[in-house]
Amino acid sequence: MVINPDDLEPKRPMPKAVDLETMSIEGLEEHIQDLEAEIARTREVIGRKKAARAGAESFFKK
């Protein structure tokens, strides 16, 4: 059985949803920018983890 290291990480609770209806247009645009920055940061981490996994897999396949 293969254990995925991601399965060992504790599950984080989902953050509480922001009430978008009460936000101004400027606030909504800022919220989008914050979310896009977080998505970019998350994608960078995913890329590093995939590269590390690929390196490990190629090492152990030899």
Rosetta silent file (secondary structure, phi, psi, omega in degrees, C-alpha in Angstrom):
SEQUENCE: MVINPDDLEPKRPMPKAVDLETMSIEGLEEHIQDLEAEIARTREVIGRKKAARAGAESFFKK
SCORE:     score description
SCORE:     0.000 S_00000001
   1 L     0.000  132.094  179.504    0.000    0.000    0.000 S_00000001
   2 L   -97.113  131.004  179.056    1.353    3.424   -0.972 S_00000001
   3 L   -98.786  127.006  176.125    0.813    6.271    1.457 S_00000001
   4 L   -84.943  122.264 -178.771    0.284    9.713   -0.021 S_00000001
   5 H   -59.286  -27.557  178.542    2.092   12.287    2.191 S_00000001
   6 H   -66.166  -26.178  178.448   -0.702   14.763    1.515 S_00000001
   7 H   -72.211  -17.751 -179.096   -3.097   12.403    3.296 S_00000001
   8 H   -84.081  -16.918 -179.595   -1.020   12.764    6.464 S_00000001
   9 L   -73.143  140.904  179.091   -1.517   16.523    6.648 S_00000001
  10 L   -65.477  142.855  179.088   -4.269   17.657    8.999 S_00000001
  11 L   -77.999  128.064  178.645   -7.415   18.806    7.248 S_00000001
  12 L   -88.570  141.219  175.756   -8.010   22.509    7.672 S_00000001
  13 L   -67.893  148.564  178.042  -11.548   23.721    8.190 S_00000001
  14 L   -67.014  136.742  177.452  -12.934   25.779    5.327 S_00000001
  15 L   -65.784  152.167 -179.775  -12.765   29.509    6.049 S_00000001
  16 L   -65.049  135.911 -179.656  -16.056   31.215    6.678 S_00000001
  17 L   -64.941  140.671  177.651  -17.542   32.629    3.486 S_00000001
  18 L   -81.916  139.142  177.650  -17.378   36.386    3.115 S_00000001
  19 L   -78.090   96.096 -175.905  -20.716   38.161    2.729 S_00000001
  20 H   -67.773  -27.915 -176.866  -20.146   39.588   -0.728 S_00000001
  21 H   -65.500  -26.202 -177.547  -23.463   41.424   -0.789 S_00000001
  22 H   -91.877   -3.431 -177.225  -22.358   43.849    1.916 S_00000001
  23 L   -89.338  148.882  175.616  -19.051   44.717    0.247 S_00000001
  24 L   -75.659  168.159  177.100  -18.481   47.756   -1.941 S_00000001
  25 H   -59.699  -43.228  179.386  -17.318   47.384   -5.530 S_00000001
  26 H   -63.479  -40.483  178.091  -13.835   48.465   -4.461 S_00000001
  27 H   -64.639  -39.398  177.697  -13.907   45.975   -1.613 S_00000001
  28 H   -65.635  -42.048  178.324  -14.984   43.203   -3.970 S_00000001
  29 H   -63.520  -40.099  177.059  -12.183   44.045   -6.412 S_00000001
  30 H   -65.573  -39.252  178.187   -9.665   43.986   -3.556 S_00000001
  31 H   -61.609  -42.321  177.597  -11.106   40.667   -2.391 S_00000001
  32 H   -61.940  -43.359  178.973  -10.611   39.239   -5.901 S_00000001
  33 H   -61.505  -41.964  178.276   -6.994   40.446   -5.917 S_00000001
  34 H   -62.605  -43.842  179.952   -6.395   38.805   -2.542 S_00000001
  35 H   -65.292  -42.061  178.874   -7.912   35.534   -3.760 S_00000001
  36 H   -63.705  -37.922  177.263   -5.895   35.595   -6.997 S_00000001
  37 H   -65.222  -39.491  178.588   -2.695   36.186   -4.999 S_00000001
  38 H   -68.190  -38.244  176.761   -3.540   33.231   -2.763 S_00000001
  39 H   -63.194  -44.662  179.161   -4.266   31.051   -5.797 S_00000001
  40 H   -61.970  -42.582  179.054   -0.904   32.000   -7.330 S_00000001
  41 H   -63.082  -41.406  179.153    0.870   31.231   -4.050 S_00000001
  42 H   -65.180  -41.882  178.778   -0.906   27.879   -3.831 S_00000001
  43 H   -63.506  -36.401  177.087    0.018   27.001   -7.417 S_00000001
  44 H   -62.432  -43.216  179.408    3.682   27.755   -6.662 S_00000001
  45 H   -65.677  -41.695  177.787    3.637   25.351   -3.730 S_00000001
  46 H   -60.042  -44.106  178.902    1.924   22.694   -5.840 S_00000001
  47 H   -59.739  -43.236  178.241    4.601   23.128   -8.508 S_00000001
  48 H   -64.922  -40.513  179.718    7.394   22.693   -5.947 S_00000001
  49 H   -67.240  -39.254  177.650    5.718   19.600   -4.481 S_00000001
  50 H   -64.658  -40.505  179.106    5.230   18.059   -7.922 S_00000001
  51 H   -64.727  -41.379  178.598    8.887   18.704   -8.764 S_00000001
  52 H   -65.326  -41.372  178.706    9.987   17.124   -5.493 S_00000001
  53 H   -63.834  -44.691 -179.792    7.731   14.121   -6.090 S_00000001
  54 H   -62.651  -39.337  177.421    9.015   13.699   -9.653 S_00000001
  55 H   -63.181  -43.805  179.455   12.599   13.852   -8.396 S_00000001
  56 H   -66.069  -42.242 -179.864   11.926   11.242   -5.750 S_00000001
  57 H   -64.129  -39.866  179.761   10.083    8.978   -8.182 S_00000001
  58 H   -69.559  -32.365  178.057   12.900    9.169  -10.722 S_00000001
  59 H   -66.469  -44.783 -175.371   15.459    8.416   -8.008 S_00000001
  60 H   -80.644  -14.299  177.542   13.638    5.349   -6.747 S_00000001
  61 L   -81.523  -12.144 -178.036   12.856    3.997  -10.235 S_00000001
  62 L   -73.990    0.000    0.000   16.573    3.563  -10.996 S_00000001
